[in-house]
Amino acid sequence: MTIGPQGSPAYRFISAFATVTEAAHPRVHIDLVPVDSLAGSAKAIEDHTTDLGIIRSDAEIPSNGETIAILRRDVIAFIVPSNSSIDKVQALTGKAVAIPQGPVSSYNDKTLDRILSYYDIPEKSVKRVFLPITDIGTAVREKHVAAVLAVGPMAPGDVVDVVNAIKLATKAAPTLLGIDEADAINKRFPGLESIDVPAGALRARPPVPDDTVTTLAITYRFVAPDTMLNAVAGAIARSLLKTKAQLMAKTPLASQIEAPDPDEGNPLLPVHPGVASYLSSGEQSFFEEFQQYFYVGGMALSLIGSAITVFLGRLRSNRSAAALRQIDRLIAIADKALSTQAIADLKPLDDELNEIVAWCVHGRAAEGNDSAAFSIAIDHARRAIQRQRLLLGQGAP
């Protein structure tokens, strides 16, 4: 499983997940593979060097990645001060936009480029200013920037912090710009999703926004390669959702974990079939999936056992037939020896007898009664050769 740079949110979440999972399942061990970026996590999944990783939906996507769970859904928030004349994204042309500094600020910058490209706004026409959140309020008040692009959850995070910073600096609640074309943008850029931000989601008093606003969002997903077995993917999703409360005790990031929609149809990071099966049919389907693997495994073992039995049967049959042929040959040697008229003609028969004896001794003859038959046949052939050699040596007719 990939893990981000030490101290990052991804690092804290994955560390908590590994600890909770190993405590709940003592026989399970999770190896953590350090990566320095979201791109590194995507490459590890694509190269099959890891089985699980965190992927941001609008960043680098592994071609073989499938969703196990959604870890976080972050709002893409264009925030302007209360007295601003900017009422839509298109009005940012020629303006300066602040982006909070942080580990993913470069990804947020690229997200801005995608949104601007949808409106055919040249990237260079919108200036970017990367600032710490503590300086953003002052920059807005002094009109160094006309708007702020923050990406974060509808919970403590960058978006809420920016709203509070602007409210504190300007003494008035800021405004969240709506993006009415969110669904259309999603069709062009599937990593950006439409989301409704309810009134007061970013600040309660005064409420920000003051009414429900449609904008865009990105998701952080737990992703596995498409080669992962369905039963394993379903088991991971089940464990993640079942231990959510325990994970929340270790990191607040776990509070945003949600199950993916099996009918989502995301072309970039589709839901893993094993997870979809578990979510659609619940526990019953999950255990039936395991039963299916046991059934198929049992069938395979049964077929293998039958094949081995047939093979051994044929092997024994072939050995028995070979043994009978050798016994017949021993009897023929004995008959030929008794009819031989020259001592010199007995040597080839004696050599052939020795070869058959060696064949028997090396264990290539059949066992049981065949072994007894071999003993009798060998003794019979040997006695016949010795008798004929003795008779011919004495000059007998």
C-alpha positions in Angstrom: 0.0 0.0 0.0 1.4 3.4 -0.9 1.9 6.0 1.7 2.6 9.7 1.2 5.4 11.9 2.7 5.7 11.7 6.4 3.4 14.2 8.2 1.0 14.5 5.2 -2.7 13.8 5.6 -2.3 10.7 3.3 0.5 9.4 5.6 -1.6 9.9 8.8 -4.7 8.2 7.2 -2.8 5.2 5.8 -0.9 4.7 9.0 -4.2 4.7 10.9 -5.7 2.3 8.4 -2.8 -0.2 8.7 -2.9 -0.1 12.5 -6.7 -0.6 12.8 -6.8 -3.3 10.1 -3.9 -5.3 11.6 -5.5 -5.1 15.1 -8.9 -6.3 13.7 -7.2 -9.1 11.6 -4.0 -10.3 13.3 -3.1 -12.5 10.4 -3.2 -9.6 8.0 0.0 -7.6 7.5 0.1 -4.4 5.5 3.4 -3.3 3.9 3.7 0.5 3.5 5.4 1.7 0.3 6.6 5.3 0.6 5.9 7.6 -2.4 6.7 11.3 -2.8 3.6 12.4 -4.6 0.2 11.4 -6.0 1.9 10.7 -9.3 4.1 8.1 -7.5 1.1 6.5 -6.0 -0.6 6.2 -9.5 2.6 4.7 -11.0 2.9 2.1 -8.2 -0.6 0.9 -8.9 0.0 0.8 -12.7 3.3 -1.0 -12.3 1.7 -3.5 -9.9 4.3 -2.7 -7.2 1.5 -2.1 -4.7 -2.0 -3.4 -4.2 -3.6 -0.2 -2.8 -3.0 3.5 -3.2 -4.6 6.9 -2.7 -5.5 8.6 -6.0 -6.8 12.2 -6.6 -9.5 12.1 -9.3 -8.2 15.1 -11.3 -4.5 14.2 -11.0 -2.5 11.3 -12.5 -4.8 8.2 -12.9 -3.5 4.6 -13.2 -4.9 3.0 -16.4 -5.7 -0.2 -14.5 -7.1 1.5 -11.3 -10.5 0.7 -9.8 -12.1 2.3 -6.8 -12.4 0.5 -3.5 -13.7 3.5 -1.5 -14.0 7.3 -1.5 -11.8 8.7 1.3 -12.7 12.4 0.8 -14.7 14.7 -1.4 -13.2 18.1 -1.7 -15.0 21.2 -2.9 -13.4 23.4 -5.5 -14.3 26.8 -4.1 -13.9 30.2 -5.8 -14.2 32.6 -2.9 -14.6 36.4 -3.4 -15.1 39.2 -0.8 -18.6 40.4 -0.1 -18.3 43.6 -2.1 -16.8 42.0 -5.2 -18.2 42.6 -8.7 -17.1 39.1 -9.7 -20.2 36.9 -9.8 -19.0 34.0 -12.1 -15.8 32.3 -13.1 -15.6 34.0 -16.5 -15.2 37.3 -14.7 -11.8 36.2 -13.4 -10.2 37.1 -16.7 -7.4 39.6 -16.1 -7.6 39.2 -12.4 -5.2 37.7 -9.8 -6.3 34.6 -7.9 -4.7 33.4 -4.6 -4.1 29.7 -4.1 -3.2 28.5 -0.6 0.3 27.1 -0.3 0.6 23.4 0.5 1.6 19.9 -0.7 -1.2 19.9 -3.4 -1.1 23.5 -4.5 0.4 22.5 -7.9 -2.5 20.2 -8.5 -5.0 22.9 -7.6 -3.2 25.2 -10.1 -3.7 22.6 -12.8 -7.4 22.3 -11.8 -7.8 26.0 -12.3 -6.3 25.6 -15.8 -8.8 22.9 -16.7 -11.8 25.1 -15.5 -10.5 28.1 -17.4 -10.0 26.0 -20.6 -13.7 25.0 -20.5 -14.6 28.7 -20.7 -11.9 29.4 -23.3 -10.1 31.7 -20.9 -6.3 31.8 -21.6 -4.3 30.5 -18.7 -2.0 33.5 -18.7 -4.9 35.9 -18.4 -5.4 34.8 -14.8 -2.5 35.5 -12.5 -1.8 33.0 -9.7 -0.5 34.1 -6.3 0.5 31.3 -3.9 0.1 32.4 -0.3 0.0 30.9 3.2 -3.6 30.9 4.5 -2.6 33.4 7.2 -1.7 36.0 4.5 -4.8 35.4 2.3 -7.2 37.6 4.3 -4.8 40.6 4.1 -4.2 40.1 0.3 -8.0 40.1 -0.3 -8.5 43.2 1.9 -5.8 45.1 0.2 -7.0 44.0 -3.2 -3.7 42.3 -4.2 -6.0 39.4 -5.3 -9.5 39.5 -6.6 -10.5 35.9 -5.6 -9.2 32.8 -3.9 -9.2 29.2 -5.2 -9.3 26.8 -2.3 -9.8 23.0 -2.5 -10.9 21.1 0.6 -13.8 19.4 2.4 -17.0 20.9 3.7 -15.3 20.5 7.1 -12.2 21.9 8.8 -9.7 22.4 6.0 -8.4 24.9 3.5 -11.8 26.1 2.2 -13.2 26.8 5.7 -9.9 28.4 6.8 -9.9 30.7 3.7 -13.6 31.8 4.4 -12.7 32.6 8.0 -9.5 34.4 7.0 -11.4 36.7 4.6 -14.2 37.2 7.1 -11.8 38.3 9.7 -9.8 40.6 7.4 -12.7 42.3 5.7 -15.3 42.2 8.5 -17.8 40.6 6.2 -18.7 37.1 5.1 -17.3 36.2 1.6 -19.2 34.7 -1.3 -18.8 31.3 -2.9 -19.1 31.5 -6.7 -21.5 29.1 -8.3 -20.6 27.1 -11.4 -23.9 26.3 -13.2 -22.0 24.4 -15.9 -20.6 21.8 -13.4 -22.4 18.9 -15.1 -21.0 19.9 -18.5 -17.5 20.4 -17.1 -17.7 16.9 -15.6 -18.5 15.4 -19.0 -15.3 17.0 -20.4 -13.2 16.4 -17.3 -14.5 13.3 -15.5 -12.2 13.9 -12.6 -14.2 17.0 -11.7 -17.6 16.3 -10.3 -20.7 18.4 -9.7 -21.6 19.0 -6.0 -24.1 21.1 -4.2 -22.8 23.0 -1.2 -25.7 23.6 1.2 -26.3 26.9 3.0 -24.0 27.4 6.0 -21.7 24.4 5.1 -18.5 26.6 5.2 -19.5 29.0 8.0 -22.5 29.0 10.3 -22.8 32.6 11.4 -23.2 34.4 9.1 -23.9 31.4 6.8 -21.5 30.8 3.9 -22.9 30.2 1.4 -26.2 31.9 2.2 -28.0 29.5 -0.1 -27.3 26.2 -1.8 -24.6 26.7 -4.4 -23.6 24.3 -7.2 -19.9 24.0 -7.8 -17.2 21.4 -8.6 -15.5 18.8 -6.5 -12.6 16.3 -6.7 -12.3 13.0 -4.8 -9.5 11.2 -3.1 -10.0 7.5 -3.6 -8.7 4.2 -2.3 -7.7 2.4 -5.5 -6.6 -1.1 -6.4 -5.4 -2.6 -9.7 -8.1 -4.3 -11.7 -6.3 -7.7 -11.3 -7.3 -7.8 -7.6 -9.7 -10.7 -6.9 -13.3 -9.7 -6.3 -13.4 -11.4 -2.9 -10.3 -9.5 -1.8 -11.6 -6.1 -3.0 -15.0 -6.7 -1.4 -13.2 -7.7 1.9 -11.1 -4.5 1.9 -14.1 -2.3 1.3 -16.1 -4.1 4.0 -13.3 -3.7 6.5 -12.8 0.0 5.7 -16.5 0.8 6.1 -16.9 -1.4 9.2 -13.9 0.1 11.0 -14.7 3.8 10.2 -15.5 4.6 13.8 -12.2 3.2 15.0 -10.3 5.1 12.2 -12.0 8.3 13.2 -10.6 7.9 16.7 -7.1 8.0 15.2 -7.6 10.6 12.4 -10.5 13.0 11.7 -9.9 12.4 7.9 -11.7 9.1 8.3 -15.0 10.9 9.0 -15.3 11.6 5.3 -15.0 8.0 4.1 -17.9 6.9 2.0 -18.9 4.0 -0.2 -18.6 4.6 -4.0 -21.8 4.5 -6.0 -21.8 1.1 -7.9 -23.8 2.8 -10.7 -21.5 5.8 -11.0 -20.0 4.8 -14.3 -16.8 6.9 -13.8 -14.6 6.1 -16.9 -11.4 7.0 -15.1 -11.7 5.1 -11.8 -14.6 2.7 -12.0 -15.9 0.9 -8.9 -14.1 -2.5 -8.5 -16.6 -5.3 -9.4 -16.0 -7.0 -6.1 -16.8 -3.8 -4.2 -19.9 -3.2 -6.4 -21.1 -6.7 -5.7 -20.7 -6.3 -1.9 -22.4 -2.9 -1.9 -25.3 -4.1 -4.1 -26.1 -7.3 -2.3 -24.5 -6.8 1.1 -23.1 -9.4 3.5 -25.0 -12.3 1.8 -23.3 -11.6 -1.6 -19.9 -11.1 0.2 -20.0 -14.6 1.7 -21.5 -16.1 -1.4 -18.5 -14.8 -3.3 -16.1 -16.6 -0.9 -18.3 -19.8 -1.3 -18.0 -19.5 -5.0 -14.2 -19.4 -4.8 -14.2 -22.4 -2.4 -16.6 -24.3 -4.9 -14.4 -23.5 -7.9 -11.3 -24.5 -5.9 -12.9 -27.7 -4.8 -13.9 -28.5 -8.4 -10.4 -27.9 -9.6 -8.9 -30.1 -6.9 -11.4 -32.8 -7.7 -10.5 -32.7 -11.4 -6.8 -32.7 -10.6 -7.3 -35.7 -8.3 -9.2 -37.6 -11.0 -6.5 -36.8 -13.6 -3.8 -38.1 -11.3 -5.8 -41.3 -10.6 -6.2 -42.0 -14.3 -2.6 -41.2 -15.0 -1.4 -43.6 -12.2 -3.8 -46.3 -13.5 -2.4 -46.1 -17.0 1.1 -46.0 -15.6 0.5 -49.2 -13.7 -1.2 -50.8 -16.7 1.8 -49.9 -18.9 4.2 -51.3 -16.3 2.3 -54.6 -16.0 2.2 -55.0 -19.8 6.0 -54.4 -20.0 6.6 -56.9 -17.2 4.5 -59.6 -19.0 6.5 -59.0 -22.1 9.8 -59.5 -20.2 8.5 -62.7 -18.6 7.5 -64.0 -22.0 11.0 -63.2 -23.3 12.6 -65.1 -20.3 10.6 -68.2 -21.2 11.7 -67.8 -24.8 15.3 -67.5 -23.7 15.0 -70.7 -21.8 13.4 -72.6 -24.7 16.1 -71.3 -27.1 18.9 -72.2 -24.7 17.7 -75.8 -24.5 17.7 -76.2 -28.3 21.1 -74.5 -28.8 23.8 -76.8 -30.3 26.9 -74.6 -29.6 28.3 -73.2 -26.4 29.1 -69.9 -28.2 25.4 -69.4 -29.0 24.6 -69.4 -25.3 26.5 -66.1 -24.6 24.0 -63.8 -26.3 21.2 -65.5 -24.4 23.1 -65.1 -21.2 23.7 -61.3 -21.9 20.0 -60.8 -22.6 19.1 -62.6 -19.3 21.4 -60.2 -17.4 19.8 -57.2 -19.0 16.3 -58.4 -17.9 17.6 -59.1 -14.4 19.0 -55.5 -14.2 15.7 -54.1 -15.5 13.8 -56.0 -12.7 16.3 -55.0 -10.0 16.0 -51.3 -10.8 12.3 -51.5 -10.0 10.8 -51.1 -13.4 8.8 -54.3 -13.1 5.3 -54.5 -11.6 5.0 -55.3 -7.9 3.1 -58.1 -6.2 2.5 -61.3 -8.1 4.5 -60.1 -11.1 7.7 -60.0 -8.9 7.2 -63.6 -8.0 6.6 -64.5 -11.6 9.8 -62.7 -12.6 11.8 -64.7 -10.0 10.4 -68.0 -11.4 11.0 -66.9 -15.0 14.6 -65.7 -14.3 15.5 -68.9 -12.5 14.0 -71.0 -15.3 16.0 -69.2 -18.0 19.2 -69.3 -15.9 18.9 -73.0 -15.2 18.2 -73.8 -18.9 21.3 -71.9 -20.0 23.5 -73.6 -17.3 22.1 -77.0 -18.1 22.7 -76.7 -21.9 26.2 -75.3 -21.3 27.0 -78.3 -19.1 25.6 -80.8 -21.5 27.5 -79.3 -24.5 30.7 -79.1 -22.5 30.4 -82.9 -21.7 29.9 -83.7 -25.4 26.3 -84.8 -25.1 24.2 -84.9 -28.3 
